[in-house]
């Protein structure tokens, strides 16, 4: 396979380190036994170039680990990767919660037959109305008024 090269400034490489770290985290953080090696190996490759850009403090590599490279605490604590990760989690939490509750309400509000008979635009508008109800609630009150019904 023919290899290509790219030229990066130190600042661009630092951004690349963060992007690769965050991308690998997104793909593999929730996995236990089935790590996606494609993303792991790209992270290892990019991290292996860190010393050439003066970022030795951001990576850890032991000869016994072979081609494995790891982010250091310094990398995780002094760059903005945790802030970016937390912002992503915060936003996706609210989006996902509103979407799931809205879909639940949509399926409770309309019968299977009614849904099948809807034109695509109508289906989308009605589903979005159910989702938007929760987006507005969460924007105003967060989880304050979300309670489990008791029978």
C-alpha positions as CSV (number, residue, x, y, z in Angstrom):
1,X,0.0,0.0,0.0
2,X,1.4,3.4,-1.0
3,X,1.9,5.7,1.9
4,X,1.1,9.4,1.8
5,X,2.4,12.2,4.0
6,X,0.9,15.4,5.3
7,X,2.5,18.4,6.7
8,X,1.1,19.7,10.0
9,X,2.1,22.6,12.2
10,X,2.6,21.9,15.9
11,X,-0.8,23.4,16.7
12,X,-2.5,21.3,14.0
13,X,-0.9,18.2,15.3
14,X,-2.1,18.9,18.8
15,X,-5.6,19.3,17.4
16,X,-5.2,16.0,15.5
17,X,-4.1,14.2,18.8
18,X,-7.3,15.5,20.4
19,X,-9.6,14.5,17.5
20,X,-8.1,11.0,17.3
21,X,-8.3,10.6,21.0
22,X,-12.0,11.7,21.1
23,X,-12.9,9.6,18.1
24,X,-11.4,6.5,19.5
25,X,-13.1,7.2,22.8
26,X,-16.4,7.5,21.1
27,X,-16.0,4.2,19.3
28,X,-14.4,2.2,22.0
29,X,-15.3,3.6,25.5
30,X,-18.4,1.5,26.0
31,X,-16.9,-1.7,24.6
32,X,-15.4,-4.4,26.8
33,X,-14.3,-7.4,24.8
34,X,-14.8,-6.2,21.3
35,X,-12.6,-3.2,20.9
36,X,-12.6,-1.7,17.4
37,X,-8.9,-2.2,16.5
38,X,-9.1,0.0,13.5
39,X,-9.6,3.1,15.7
40,X,-7.2,1.8,18.4
41,X,-4.4,1.4,15.8
42,X,-5.0,4.8,14.3
43,X,-4.7,6.4,17.7
44,X,-1.5,4.4,18.4
45,X,-0.1,5.6,15.0
46,X,-0.9,9.3,15.6
47,X,0.3,9.2,19.2
48,X,3.6,7.6,18.1
49,X,4.4,10.9,16.3
50,X,3.8,13.0,19.4
51,X,7.5,13.2,20.3
52,X,8.4,14.6,16.9
53,X,6.1,17.5,17.6
54,X,7.3,18.1,21.2
55,X,4.4,16.4,22.9
56,X,6.2,13.6,24.7
57,X,4.4,14.5,27.9
58,X,1.0,13.7,26.2
59,X,1.8,10.0,25.4
60,X,2.9,7.0,27.3
61,X,4.7,4.1,25.6
62,X,6.5,1.1,27.0
63,X,8.6,-1.1,24.8
64,X,6.8,-4.1,26.4
65,X,3.5,-2.8,25.0
66,X,4.8,-3.0,21.4
67,X,3.0,-0.5,19.2
68,X,0.5,0.6,21.9
69,X,0.5,4.3,23.0
70,X,-1.7,5.8,25.7
71,X,-2.7,9.3,26.6
72,X,-1.1,10.5,29.8
73,X,-2.9,12.2,32.7
74,X,-1.2,15.4,31.5
75,X,-2.9,15.1,28.1
76,X,-6.3,14.5,29.6
77,X,-5.9,17.2,32.3
78,X,-4.2,20.0,30.4
79,X,-6.0,19.9,27.1
80,X,-9.6,20.5,26.6
81,X,-10.5,16.9,25.7
82,X,-12.5,16.5,29.0
83,X,-14.4,19.7,28.4
84,X,-15.2,18.6,24.8
85,X,-16.3,15.2,26.0
86,X,-18.5,16.6,28.8
87,X,-20.1,19.1,26.4
88,X,-20.9,16.3,24.0
89,X,-22.3,14.1,26.7
90,X,-24.5,17.0,28.1
91,X,-25.9,17.8,24.7
92,X,-26.5,14.3,23.6
93,X,-28.1,13.4,26.9
94,X,-30.9,16.0,26.4
95,X,-31.3,15.2,22.7
96,X,-31.5,11.5,23.2
97,X,-33.9,11.8,26.2
98,X,-36.3,14.1,24.3
99,X,-36.1,11.9,21.2
100,X,-36.8,8.6,23.1
101,X,-39.7,10.1,25.2
102,X,-41.1,11.8,22.1
103,X,-41.0,8.6,20.1
104,X,-42.7,6.7,23.0
105,X,-45.5,9.3,23.1
106,X,-45.8,9.3,19.3
107,X,-46.3,5.5,19.3
108,X,-48.8,5.7,22.1
109,X,-50.7,8.6,20.5
110,X,-51.1,7.0,17.1
111,X,-52.1,3.5,16.1
112,X,-49.9,1.3,13.9
113,X,-52.5,1.8,11.1
114,X,-52.5,5.6,11.5
115,X,-48.7,5.7,11.4
116,X,-48.6,3.5,8.3
117,X,-51.2,5.7,6.6
118,X,-49.2,8.9,7.2
119,X,-47.3,10.5,4.4
120,X,-43.6,10.9,5.2
121,X,-43.9,14.7,5.9
122,X,-46.9,14.2,8.1
123,X,-45.2,11.5,10.1
124,X,-42.1,13.6,10.5
125,X,-44.1,16.7,11.7
126,X,-46.1,14.7,14.2
127,X,-43.1,12.9,15.6
128,X,-41.2,16.2,15.9
129,X,-44.2,17.8,17.7
130,X,-43.9,15.0,20.3
131,X,-40.1,15.4,20.6
132,X,-40.3,19.2,20.7
133,X,-42.6,19.1,23.7
134,X,-39.8,17.5,25.7
135,X,-37.1,19.8,24.3
136,X,-39.1,22.8,25.5
137,X,-39.8,21.2,28.9
138,X,-36.1,20.3,29.4
139,X,-35.0,23.8,28.3
140,X,-37.3,25.4,30.9
141,X,-37.3,23.0,33.8
142,X,-34.6,20.4,33.2
143,X,-35.6,17.2,34.9
144,X,-37.4,19.0,37.7
145,X,-40.9,17.9,36.7
146,X,-40.1,14.5,35.3
147,X,-41.5,11.9,37.7
148,X,-42.3,8.2,37.5
149,X,-46.0,7.6,37.7
150,X,-47.2,5.6,40.6
151,X,-50.2,3.3,40.2
